[in-house]
Amino acid sequence: MKNLKMYIDGKFVESRSGKWIDVLNPSTEEVIARQPEGTKEDVEEALKAASKAQKEWEKTPAIQRAQYLLKMAQGISDRRNEFIEIIMREQGKTRNWATIEVDATISYFEYMATFARHIEGEIIPSDNPGETIFLSKKPIGVVAGILPWNFPFFLIARKAGAALIAGCSIVLKPSQLTPENCCVFAEVVDKTGLPAGLFNVVTGKGSVVGHELAASPDIDIVSVTGSVGAGESIMKDAATNITKVSLELGGKAPVIVFPDADLDLAAQAILDSRIGNNGQICNNAERLYVHKDVKDALTAKLIEKFEAVKVGDPFSADDIDMGPLVEKRALESVEAKVEKAVKQGAKVLCGGHRVGEKGYFYAATLLDDCRQEMDIIHEETFGPVLPIVVWDNLDQVIAWANDCEYGLASSIFTNDINSAARCIRELEFGETYVNRFHFEAIQGFHAGVKKSGIGGADGKHGVEEYLRTHVTYLQTR
């Protein structure tokens, strides 16, 4: 068993509490590591270091900042297989998905480095003779990054890469379910020679570490990826100092299949979008609306694919399609949601049960005879369960898709440009995928509406989350 360490002001340290929190392997339920239980004092020390370091970092030319990001990317690449296996072990990702995550993290740091020469301001015409108005972009300051457990490694890059290239410092709090990858990444950062205090890691409970970060007057933005409940809590804490928040929260992505759709393409994309990362992605396909004319044909294809999903410990074979849910509470939540759906009239076409007696495995599940008013259509499942609803009226299905408190991702399958265009216009979601699976690009902008969040990440707009404007009015003779 490994004892992890926090990383504060360029040093690897244990918590002042002297306490530890166990980390479990969700496939075996075995304790695989211990993390320090961070305290208020640990957070304050990290913030003090981050505040001091940021002042000098802001003065560093962005092209020099970029070199550190490239070193981070190379450092990950040098330990690529190690990071893949850490993620498989502590989060339960399949080898394929863990590889995707590690490689995407490398790419993200490389991509963010390119913004060194693309942080731009504006010159604005003035109403006054002899005056020029300059709008410049400056680093927002000190960043608190609160990480999720479902993409624990990639989200380091999504938050720290953008923050560092913008000229900010950052204090990260990894999920207490998946802290090892972040603690090991701190070793990569340490070897780059990045000035002490710019990158810090404090482990522990969200109720302590997360709260102290969000409520601190020394934080200039809190960037959170997590549940709606976590986002609400962070917003309340941040409100004390009117601190900016950037929140990526839950989702309940609808998939609309039209009668003219390529059903083979749709079936494969829906499967990939439902079982990806063991069904634990915010923009996973969470509810399927299929036209009555192709319902039977598509359902038959989906049953065949869902029943063929190979579930098991990711270390047992490289062809495992789906690993475990991340913890016991997640498994119990999925079981309860399926049970409630059945009581409300849903029919289990396949799956609908736990797999094995050890580990938090759940079978890929299809639910038929679902209706719009059912809880399974409105509550985020965050597991490999897909409810099916039949539609025959476009106005109605768009209204059903929008009848949701979330607004992150959506998708449609059609070969009719008019149908696609109307859905793109009228669906109330931050993302719409047309004839493809649900997964965003690093050069896009991953952002939701409604309770799916505020702000966003990726691309130039993601970098701008960590910048503030400064307007200068220059009057000359």
C-alpha positions as CSV (number, residue, x, y, z in Angstrom):
1,M,0.0,0.0,0.0
2,K,1.3,3.4,-1.0
3,N,1.3,6.5,1.2
4,L,0.6,9.5,-1.0
5,K,1.9,13.0,-0.3
6,M,0.5,16.5,-1.0
7,Y,2.6,19.0,-3.0
8,I,2.8,22.5,-1.4
9,D,5.2,25.3,-2.3
10,G,7.4,22.9,-4.2
11,K,7.7,20.3,-1.4
12,F,6.1,16.9,-0.9
13,V,4.4,16.9,2.5
14,E,2.0,15.1,4.7
15,S,-1.0,16.8,6.3
16,R,-0.7,18.6,9.6
17,S,-3.6,16.5,10.8
18,G,-1.5,13.3,10.8
19,K,-4.6,11.5,9.5
20,W,-5.1,9.5,6.4
21,I,-8.0,8.5,4.0
22,D,-8.0,5.1,2.3
23,V,-8.2,4.8,-1.5
24,L,-10.0,1.7,-2.8
25,N,-9.7,-0.2,-6.0
26,P,-13.4,-0.4,-7.2
27,S,-12.8,-3.7,-9.0
28,T,-11.4,-5.5,-6.0
29,E,-12.6,-3.4,-3.0
30,E,-9.1,-3.5,-1.7
31,V,-7.2,-0.6,-0.1
32,I,-4.5,0.4,-2.6
33,A,-3.2,3.7,-1.1
34,R,-3.6,6.3,1.6
35,Q,-3.9,10.0,1.1
36,P,-3.2,12.7,3.7
37,E,-6.4,14.2,5.2
38,G,-5.8,17.9,4.4
39,T,-6.7,20.6,6.9
40,K,-7.6,24.3,6.8
41,E,-3.9,25.1,7.7
42,D,-2.7,23.0,4.7
43,V,-5.0,25.0,2.4
44,E,-3.8,28.3,3.8
45,E,-0.2,27.3,3.3
46,A,-0.8,26.3,-0.3
47,L,-2.7,29.6,-1.0
48,K,0.0,31.7,0.6
49,A,2.6,30.0,-1.7
50,A,0.3,30.3,-4.7
51,S,-0.4,34.0,-4.1
52,K,3.3,34.8,-3.8
53,A,4.4,32.8,-6.8
54,Q,1.7,34.2,-9.1
55,K,2.9,37.8,-8.9
56,E,6.2,36.8,-10.5
57,W,4.7,34.3,-12.9
58,E,2.4,37.0,-14.4
59,K,5.6,38.9,-15.4
60,T,7.0,35.8,-17.2
61,P,6.5,36.0,-21.0
62,A,3.8,33.5,-22.0
63,I,6.2,31.8,-24.4
64,Q,8.4,30.9,-21.4
65,R,5.3,29.6,-19.5
66,A,4.6,27.4,-22.5
67,Q,7.9,25.6,-22.1
68,Y,6.9,24.3,-18.7
69,L,3.6,22.9,-20.2
70,L,5.6,21.1,-22.9
71,K,7.9,19.6,-20.2
72,M,4.8,18.4,-18.3
73,A,3.5,16.7,-21.5
74,Q,6.9,15.0,-22.0
75,G,7.0,14.0,-18.4
76,I,3.6,12.3,-18.7
77,S,4.7,10.6,-21.9
78,D,7.8,9.3,-20.2
79,R,5.6,7.6,-17.5
80,R,2.7,6.9,-19.8
81,N,2.1,3.3,-18.8
82,E,2.4,4.1,-15.1
83,F,-0.3,6.7,-15.3
84,I,-2.5,4.3,-17.4
85,E,-2.4,1.6,-14.7
86,I,-2.9,4.1,-11.9
87,I,-6.1,5.3,-13.5
88,M,-7.2,1.7,-14.2
89,R,-6.6,0.7,-10.6
90,E,-8.1,3.7,-8.7
91,Q,-10.9,4.6,-10.9
92,G,-11.8,1.4,-12.7
93,K,-11.3,2.6,-16.3
94,T,-10.7,0.0,-18.9
95,R,-7.2,0.0,-20.4
96,N,-8.6,1.5,-23.6
97,W,-10.3,4.4,-21.8
98,A,-7.3,4.9,-19.4
99,T,-5.1,5.1,-22.5
100,I,-7.4,7.6,-24.1
101,E,-7.4,9.8,-20.9
102,V,-3.6,9.8,-20.6
103,D,-3.0,10.5,-24.2
104,A,-5.6,13.3,-24.2
105,T,-3.9,14.8,-21.2
106,I,-0.5,14.9,-23.0
107,S,-2.2,16.5,-26.0
108,Y,-4.0,19.0,-23.8
109,F,-0.8,20.4,-22.3
110,E,0.7,20.6,-25.7
111,Y,-2.3,22.3,-27.1
112,M,-2.5,24.8,-24.2
113,A,1.2,25.7,-24.8
114,T,0.2,27.0,-28.2
115,F,-1.8,29.8,-26.6
116,A,1.4,31.5,-25.6
117,R,1.1,33.7,-28.7
118,H,-2.7,33.9,-28.8
119,I,-3.7,35.7,-25.7
120,E,-4.8,38.9,-27.4
121,G,-6.4,42.2,-26.5
122,E,-8.3,44.8,-28.5
123,I,-8.0,48.4,-29.7
124,I,-11.4,50.1,-29.5
125,P,-12.3,53.4,-31.3
126,S,-12.9,56.3,-28.9
127,D,-15.5,59.1,-29.2
128,N,-12.9,61.6,-28.1
129,P,-10.2,63.2,-30.4
130,G,-6.7,62.1,-29.7
131,E,-7.8,59.2,-27.5
132,T,-7.1,55.5,-27.9
133,I,-8.8,52.8,-25.9
134,F,-6.9,49.6,-25.2
135,L,-8.5,46.4,-23.8
136,S,-5.8,44.0,-22.5
137,K,-6.1,40.6,-21.0
138,K,-4.4,39.8,-17.6
139,P,-4.3,36.7,-15.5
140,I,-7.2,36.5,-13.1
141,G,-4.8,35.4,-10.3
142,V,-4.9,32.4,-8.0
143,V,-7.1,29.4,-9.1
144,A,-8.7,26.7,-7.0
145,G,-9.2,23.6,-9.1
146,I,-11.6,21.0,-7.7
147,L,-11.3,17.7,-9.6
148,P,-13.8,14.9,-10.2
149,W,-13.1,11.2,-10.0
150,N,-14.4,10.3,-13.5
151,F,-11.6,11.9,-15.5
152,P,-9.2,12.7,-12.7
153,F,-6.1,13.0,-14.8
154,F,-7.4,14.8,-17.9
155,L,-9.0,17.4,-15.7
156,I,-5.6,18.3,-14.2
157,A,-4.6,19.5,-17.7
158,R,-8.0,21.1,-18.4
159,K,-7.7,23.3,-15.3
160,A,-3.9,23.7,-14.7
161,G,-2.9,23.9,-18.4
162,A,-5.2,26.8,-19.1
163,A,-4.5,28.5,-15.7
164,L,-0.7,28.3,-16.1
165,I,-0.5,29.5,-19.7
166,A,-2.8,32.5,-18.7
167,G,-0.3,33.5,-16.0
168,C,-2.2,32.1,-13.0
169,S,-1.1,29.8,-10.1
170,I,-3.3,26.9,-9.0
171,V,-4.2,24.8,-6.0
172,L,-5.7,21.5,-6.9
173,K,-7.9,19.3,-4.8
174,P,-8.3,15.8,-6.3
175,S,-11.3,13.7,-5.6
176,Q,-10.7,11.6,-2.5
177,L,-11.7,8.6,-4.5
178,T,-8.9,9.1,-7.1
179,P,-6.0,11.1,-5.7
180,E,-3.0,9.0,-6.7
181,N,-2.7,10.1,-10.3
182,C,-2.6,13.8,-9.2
183,C,-0.1,13.2,-6.5
184,V,2.2,11.3,-9.0
185,F,1.7,14.1,-11.5
186,A,3.1,16.5,-8.9
187,E,6.4,14.5,-9.3
188,V,6.3,15.3,-13.0
189,V,5.7,19.0,-12.3
190,D,8.5,19.0,-9.7
191,K,11.0,17.7,-12.3
192,T,10.1,20.5,-14.8
193,G,11.6,23.1,-12.5
194,L,8.3,25.1,-12.4
195,P,8.8,27.8,-9.8
196,A,7.6,26.7,-6.3
197,G,4.0,27.7,-5.4
198,L,2.6,27.8,-8.9
199,F,1.2,24.3,-8.8
200,N,0.0,22.8,-5.5
201,V,-2.0,19.7,-4.5
202,V,-4.0,19.4,-1.3
203,T,-5.8,16.1,-0.7
204,G,-8.7,15.4,1.6
205,K,-12.4,15.8,2.1
206,G,-14.4,18.2,0.0
207,S,-16.2,19.5,3.1
208,V,-12.8,20.7,4.5
209,V,-10.4,21.3,1.6
210,G,-13.0,22.2,-1.0
211,H,-14.8,24.5,1.4
212,E,-11.6,26.3,2.5
213,L,-10.5,26.8,-1.1
214,A,-13.9,28.2,-2.3
215,A,-14.4,30.4,0.8
216,S,-10.9,31.9,0.8
217,P,-10.5,35.6,0.0
218,D,-7.1,34.7,-1.6
219,I,-8.8,32.8,-4.5
220,D,-9.8,34.6,-7.7
221,I,-11.7,31.8,-9.4
222,V,-13.0,28.4,-8.3
223,S,-13.1,25.9,-11.2
224,V,-15.2,22.8,-10.3
225,T,-16.1,19.7,-12.1
226,G,-18.6,17.6,-10.2
227,S,-22.2,17.1,-9.1
228,V,-24.9,19.7,-9.0
229,G,-24.8,19.4,-5.2
230,A,-21.1,20.1,-5.1
231,G,-21.6,23.1,-7.4
232,E,-24.3,24.5,-5.2
233,S,-22.1,24.2,-2.2
234,I,-19.1,25.8,-3.9
235,M,-21.2,28.7,-5.1
236,K,-22.4,29.4,-1.6
237,D,-18.8,29.3,-0.3
238,A,-17.6,31.5,-3.1
239,A,-20.4,34.1,-2.6
240,T,-18.7,35.2,0.7
241,N,-16.1,37.0,-1.3
242,I,-17.9,37.3,-4.7
243,T,-15.4,34.9,-6.1
244,K,-15.8,33.9,-9.8
245,V,-16.9,30.3,-10.3
246,S,-16.6,28.1,-13.3
247,L,-18.8,25.0,-13.0
248,E,-19.2,21.8,-15.1
249,L,-21.8,19.8,-13.3
250,G,-24.3,17.0,-14.2
251,G,-26.0,16.0,-17.4
252,K,-28.9,14.1,-18.8
253,A,-28.1,14.0,-22.5
254,P,-31.0,13.1,-24.8
255,V,-30.4,11.2,-28.1
256,I,-33.0,11.7,-30.8
257,V,-33.1,9.1,-33.6
258,F,-35.1,10.0,-36.7
259,P,-36.7,7.5,-39.1
260,D,-34.1,8.2,-41.8
261,A,-31.1,7.7,-39.6
262,D,-28.3,5.2,-40.3
263,L,-29.3,2.7,-37.6
264,D,-26.0,0.8,-37.6
265,L,-24.1,4.1,-37.0
266,A,-26.6,5.2,-34.4
267,A,-26.6,1.9,-32.5
268,Q,-22.8,1.9,-32.2
269,A,-22.5,5.5,-31.3
270,I,-25.3,5.1,-28.7
271,L,-23.5,2.1,-27.2
272,D,-20.2,4.0,-27.1
273,S,-21.9,7.0,-25.6
274,R,-23.6,5.0,-22.9
275,I,-20.9,2.6,-21.6
276,G,-17.9,4.9,-22.1
277,N,-15.9,5.2,-18.9
278,N,-18.3,2.6,-17.4
279,G,-21.3,4.9,-18.0
280,Q,-19.8,7.7,-15.9
281,I,-19.3,10.7,-18.1
282,C,-21.3,13.9,-17.7
283,N,-22.2,14.0,-21.4
284,N,-23.0,10.2,-21.8
285,A,-26.2,9.4,-23.6
286,E,-28.7,9.2,-20.7
287,R,-32.1,8.8,-22.5
288,L,-33.0,7.6,-26.0
289,Y,-35.9,9.0,-28.0
290,V,-36.4,6.8,-31.1
291,H,-39.0,7.3,-33.8
292,K,-41.8,4.8,-33.9
293,D,-41.0,3.7,-37.4
294,V,-37.5,2.5,-36.5
295,K,-38.0,1.7,-32.9
296,D,-38.1,-2.1,-33.3
297,A,-35.1,-2.2,-35.7
298,L,-32.9,0.0,-33.5
299,T,-33.9,-1.7,-30.3
300,A,-32.9,-5.1,-31.7
301,K,-29.5,-3.8,-32.7
302,L,-29.0,-2.2,-29.3
303,I,-29.9,-5.4,-27.4
304,E,-27.4,-7.3,-29.4
305,K,-24.7,-4.8,-28.7
306,F,-25.5,-4.3,-25.0
307,E,-25.6,-8.0,-24.3
308,A,-22.2,-8.4,-25.9
309,V,-20.6,-5.9,-23.5
310,K,-17.8,-7.6,-21.6
311,V,-17.7,-6.5,-18.0
312,G,-14.9,-7.1,-15.5
313,D,-11.7,-6.0,-13.8
314,P,-9.8,-3.9,-16.3
315,F,-6.6,-5.8,-15.4
316,S,-8.1,-9.2,-16.2
317,A,-8.0,-8.7,-20.0
318,D,-7.4,-5.9,-22.5
319,D,-10.7,-6.5,-24.2
320,I,-12.8,-5.6,-21.2
321,D,-15.5,-3.2,-22.5
322,M,-16.6,-1.9,-19.1
323,G,-15.2,-1.8,-15.6
324,P,-16.8,-1.1,-12.3
325,L,-18.7,1.9,-11.0
326,V,-16.4,4.0,-8.9
327,E,-17.7,3.1,-5.4
328,K,-20.3,1.2,-3.5
329,R,-22.7,4.2,-3.3
330,A,-22.6,4.6,-7.0
331,L,-23.6,1.0,-7.5
332,E,-26.4,1.2,-5.0
333,S,-27.6,4.4,-6.7
334,V,-27.8,2.8,-10.1
335,E,-29.6,-0.3,-8.7
336,A,-32.1,1.9,-6.9
337,K,-32.9,3.9,-10.1
338,V,-33.4,0.8,-12.2
339,E,-35.6,-0.7,-9.5
340,K,-37.7,2.5,-9.4
341,A,-38.0,2.6,-13.2
342,V,-39.3,-1.0,-13.2
343,K,-41.9,-0.1,-10.5
344,Q,-43.0,2.8,-12.7
345,G,-43.6,0.5,-15.7
346,A,-40.2,0.1,-17.4
347,K,-39.3,-3.2,-18.9
348,V,-35.7,-4.5,-18.6
349,L,-34.6,-5.7,-22.1
350,C,-31.1,-6.7,-21.0
351,G,-28.9,-6.2,-17.9
352,G,-30.6,-4.7,-14.9
353,H,-28.4,-6.4,-12.4
354,R,-25.1,-6.4,-10.6
355,V,-22.2,-8.5,-12.1
356,G,-20.3,-10.7,-9.7
357,E,-20.1,-10.5,-5.9
358,K,-16.8,-8.5,-5.6
359,G,-16.3,-5.1,-7.0
360,Y,-18.9,-2.5,-8.1
361,F,-19.8,-3.9,-11.5
362,Y,-23.2,-3.4,-13.1
363,A,-24.4,-4.8,-16.4
364,A,-25.1,-2.7,-19.5
365,T,-28.8,-2.1,-19.2
366,L,-31.6,-1.2,-21.7
367,L,-35.0,-0.2,-20.4
368,D,-38.1,-0.2,-22.7
369,D,-41.6,1.1,-22.3
370,C,-40.3,4.3,-20.6
371,R,-42.4,7.4,-20.5
372,Q,-41.5,11.0,-20.2
373,E,-42.8,11.4,-16.7
374,M,-40.6,8.6,-15.2
375,D,-37.9,9.5,-12.8
376,I,-35.3,7.6,-14.9
377,I,-35.9,10.2,-17.7
378,H,-35.2,13.2,-15.5
379,E,-32.6,12.1,-12.8
380,E,-29.0,11.6,-13.8
381,T,-28.2,7.9,-13.6
382,F,-24.4,8.1,-14.1
383,G,-24.2,4.4,-14.8
384,P,-24.6,2.1,-17.9
385,V,-28.4,2.3,-18.1
386,L,-30.4,3.6,-21.1
387,P,-34.1,4.2,-21.0
388,I,-36.0,4.2,-24.4
389,V,-39.0,6.5,-25.2
390,V,-40.9,6.3,-28.5
391,W,-41.8,9.5,-30.4
392,D,-43.7,10.3,-33.6
393,N,-44.0,14.2,-33.4
394,L,-41.0,16.4,-33.8
395,D,-42.4,19.3,-31.8
396,Q,-43.1,16.8,-28.9
397,V,-39.7,15.1,-28.9
398,I,-37.9,18.5,-28.9
399,A,-40.0,19.5,-25.9
400,W,-39.3,16.2,-24.2
401,A,-35.6,16.6,-24.8
402,N,-35.6,20.1,-23.3
403,D,-37.8,19.0,-20.3
404,C,-34.8,18.6,-18.1
405,E,-33.0,20.6,-15.4
406,Y,-29.7,19.8,-17.1
407,G,-28.3,21.2,-20.3
408,L,-24.8,19.9,-21.1
409,A,-24.9,17.5,-24.1
410,S,-27.4,16.2,-26.7
411,S,-27.3,14.3,-30.0
412,I,-29.4,13.6,-33.0
413,F,-29.2,10.9,-35.8
414,T,-30.6,11.9,-39.1
415,N,-29.6,12.4,-42.8
416,D,-32.1,15.3,-43.2
417,I,-30.3,18.6,-43.0
418,N,-33.6,20.4,-42.1
419,S,-34.3,18.1,-39.2
420,A,-30.7,18.5,-38.0
421,A,-30.8,22.3,-38.3
422,R,-34.1,22.6,-36.4
423,C,-32.8,20.5,-33.5
424,I,-29.5,22.5,-33.4
425,R,-31.6,25.7,-33.1
426,E,-34.1,24.5,-30.6
427,L,-32.3,22.0,-28.3
428,E,-31.4,23.8,-25.0
429,F,-27.9,22.3,-24.5
430,G,-24.4,23.5,-24.6
431,E,-23.4,20.8,-27.1
432,T,-25.2,18.9,-29.9
433,Y,-23.6,15.9,-31.6
434,V,-24.9,15.1,-35.1
435,N,-24.4,11.5,-36.2
436,R,-21.6,10.7,-33.8
437,F,-20.9,9.6,-30.3
438,H,-20.7,12.0,-27.3
439,F,-17.2,13.2,-26.7
440,E,-15.9,16.8,-27.0
441,A,-12.8,18.2,-28.7
442,I,-10.1,20.0,-26.8
443,Q,-10.3,22.9,-29.3
444,G,-14.1,23.3,-28.8
445,F,-15.8,24.8,-25.7
446,H,-17.2,22.3,-23.2
447,A,-20.0,24.3,-21.4
448,G,-23.5,23.7,-20.3
449,V,-26.7,25.6,-19.5
450,K,-29.3,25.3,-16.7
451,K,-28.0,23.2,-13.8
452,S,-25.2,21.7,-15.9
453,G,-23.0,24.7,-15.0
454,I,-21.6,28.2,-15.5
455,G,-18.6,29.0,-17.7
456,G,-16.7,26.2,-19.5
457,A,-13.4,24.8,-20.6
458,D,-11.3,24.0,-23.7
459,G,-10.2,26.1,-26.7
460,K,-9.6,29.9,-26.5
461,H,-12.8,30.4,-24.5
462,G,-11.5,28.0,-21.9
463,V,-8.3,30.0,-21.5
464,E,-10.3,33.2,-21.2
465,E,-11.9,31.8,-18.0
466,Y,-8.6,32.5,-16.3
467,L,-8.2,36.0,-17.7
468,R,-9.6,39.3,-16.7
469,T,-9.9,42.5,-18.8
470,H,-8.1,45.8,-18.2
471,V,-9.2,48.8,-20.2
472,T,-6.8,51.8,-20.7
473,Y,-8.0,55.2,-22.0
474,L,-4.9,56.9,-23.5
475,Q,-5.5,60.6,-24.2
476,T,-2.8,62.2,-26.4
477,R,-2.4,65.7,-27.7
